[in-house]
């Protein structure tokens, strides 16, 4: 089973970084956009596995938009790429309202 999370990629002078508004503190870096995408998917999937192991509910993919003013108020980053990134979820999820409906 997969779930799509909104991911924001930011281009800096030397690399790309990524984050998902739904998973605070989980981010990634890479030399190229494709590397960063792969690293971000791996980071999110590891987060999901560890969350499930801890008996915590998997976070919903709830973000529908991104407030760029919130994290880049001075408009220092000039290039962004935003996408819905498919992420594989652990095989056994703790019971939550979002899994009940599935």
NORTAJO-V518513 format. One record per residue. N is the residue number from 1. SS is DSSP state (H for helix, E for strand, L for the rest). OMEGA is omega in whole degrees, -180 to 180 (* if undefined). Layout:
# NORTAJO-V518513
n=N ss=SS omega=OMEGA
n=N ss=SS omega=OMEGA
This chain:
# NORTAJO-V518513
n=1 ss=L omega=178
n=2 ss=E omega=175
n=3 ss=E omega=-180
n=4 ss=E omega=177
n=5 ss=E omega=175
n=6 ss=E omega=180
n=7 ss=E omega=178
n=8 ss=E omega=176
n=9 ss=E omega=-180
n=10 ss=E omega=178
n=11 ss=E omega=173
n=12 ss=L omega=-178
n=13 ss=L omega=-173
n=14 ss=L omega=-176
n=15 ss=L omega=175
n=16 ss=E omega=171
n=17 ss=E omega=-178
n=18 ss=E omega=173
n=19 ss=E omega=175
n=20 ss=L omega=179
n=21 ss=L omega=-179
n=22 ss=L omega=-176
n=23 ss=L omega=-179
n=24 ss=L omega=178
n=25 ss=L omega=179
n=26 ss=L omega=-178
n=27 ss=E omega=-178
n=28 ss=E omega=176
n=29 ss=E omega=174
n=30 ss=E omega=180
n=31 ss=L omega=-179
n=32 ss=L omega=-180
n=33 ss=H omega=-179
n=34 ss=H omega=177
n=35 ss=H omega=-179
n=36 ss=H omega=177
n=37 ss=H omega=-180
n=38 ss=H omega=179
n=39 ss=H omega=-180
n=40 ss=H omega=177
n=41 ss=H omega=179
n=42 ss=H omega=180
n=43 ss=H omega=179
n=44 ss=H omega=180
n=45 ss=H omega=176
n=46 ss=H omega=177
n=47 ss=H omega=-179
n=48 ss=H omega=179
n=49 ss=H omega=-178
n=50 ss=H omega=177
n=51 ss=H omega=179
n=52 ss=H omega=179
n=53 ss=H omega=-180
n=54 ss=L omega=-180
n=55 ss=L omega=180
n=56 ss=L omega=177
n=57 ss=L omega=176
n=58 ss=L omega=180
n=59 ss=L omega=175
n=60 ss=L omega=172
n=61 ss=L omega=-171
n=62 ss=L omega=-176
n=63 ss=L omega=178
n=64 ss=L omega=179
n=65 ss=L omega=-178
n=66 ss=L omega=176
n=67 ss=L omega=-177
n=68 ss=H omega=178
n=69 ss=H omega=-177
n=70 ss=H omega=-177
n=71 ss=H omega=177
n=72 ss=L omega=-174
n=73 ss=L omega=-179
n=74 ss=L omega=179
n=75 ss=L omega=-180
n=76 ss=L omega=178
n=77 ss=L omega=-175
n=78 ss=L omega=-179
n=79 ss=E omega=177
n=80 ss=E omega=171
n=81 ss=E omega=-177
n=82 ss=E omega=179
n=83 ss=E omega=170
n=84 ss=E omega=-176
n=85 ss=E omega=176
n=86 ss=E omega=-178
n=87 ss=E omega=177
n=88 ss=E omega=179
n=89 ss=L omega=178
n=90 ss=L omega=-178
n=91 ss=L omega=-179
n=92 ss=L omega=-180
n=93 ss=L omega=170
n=94 ss=L omega=-178
n=95 ss=L omega=174
n=96 ss=L omega=178
n=97 ss=H omega=-177
n=98 ss=H omega=178
n=99 ss=H omega=180
n=100 ss=H omega=-177
n=101 ss=L omega=-175
n=102 ss=L omega=*
